Amino acid sequence: MSKRLFGTTKKGEEVYAFELKNSKGMSAEVINYGAILTKLFVPDKNGAVKDVVLGFDDVASYEVNASFFGAVIAPSANRIGGASFKIDGVEYKAAVNDGPNNLHSDYALGSHKRVWDYEEVENGVKFSLAMDDMDMGFPGNKKFTITYTLTEDNEIVLEYTGESDKKTIINPTNHSYFNLSGHDCGKLIIDDVLTLNASCYTPIVPGAIPTGEIASVAGTVMDFTKGRRIADDIDTKFDQLVMTGGYDHNFVIDGYDKTVRKIAIVEDKESGRMMEVYSDLPGVQFYAGNAIAPQTGKGGAKYSKRMGLCLETQFFPDSVNKPNFPSCVFGGADKYASKTVYKFV
């Protein structure tokens, strides 16, 4: 692993980049601003190496980062209905930043816009971040960590922890956008073949808040259990897709038992790159990049709608307000820990 100065924030804080490498030609770069995964170089079927995540070359761009490229979202990923929630009868209010709802904690103040502490570990780096009681409206003095490691099996491993002295929402995720042809290839991700080990999903109402139902994907355009092109149905008039302009839904992982299991596969037939996703969490948000605004990324690459896809491992959206969903509330002796693996085959 190597370390270099990546830049400074508007506040004058130093941001460092850490490069991780293995002997198989794979490498990753992460920075302590937002605990962001900025680069991920992966060989294709012919051994040609390309960077497969969307991102930027400088701190100033990440200080904007309207699409959350590569960032760790905490304390609460995804949406909270009405931007409010109750824990033990006490009501709390978060930022109203997505219609009437809350999305990703806070656009300006969330973990993706903060400089994390860092510690170099074997084959990786551990980032940590503290948040005070009622920071962004979330109760509890909280501490989060994420450790990135790169293995000899071409895996980028993300291990999260979270703790709080009061009951609170702890539901972090990583918001990387993948394009297995290369971030600068100019191709959309809709020709990729996606498999999800999820026979159910959580239907939404306008605003992308789940109804509370856990519905079967069978016979619908939400069924990726056997693997198919994302393009096949993404622009159909199915009401769930119309509401979000394409896929942006939480899928319920089959057989959830808090152990790490394979939950998804993405295949790019042209390059031969295949990404397997493993997680010990109950849900994964499949987002097809429907709202990526035209912008310039790394090396002058042009990004736009559907040029990257996200597979965000997490508890279900609005879990805190849905008693039948797995709980994302932790605190005291009940600490959060999870593991996600992106493996390239």
Secondary structure, 3 states (H helix, E strand, C coil): CEEEEEEECCCCCEEEEEEEECCCCCEEEEECECCEEEEEEEECCCCCEEECECCCCCHHHHCCCCCCCCCEECCECCEEHHHEEEECCEEEECCCCECCEEECCCCCCCHHHCECEEEEECCEEEEEEEECCCHHHCCCCEEEEEEEEECCCCEEEEEEEEEECCCEECECEECCCECCCCCCCCCCHHHCEEEECCCEECCEECCCEECCCCEECCCCCCCCCCCEEHHHCCCCCCHHHHHHCCCEEEEECCCCCCCCEEEEEEECCCCCCEEEEEECCCEEEEECCCCCCCEECHHHCEECCCCCEEEEEECCCCHHHCCCCCCCEEECCECEEEEEEEEEC
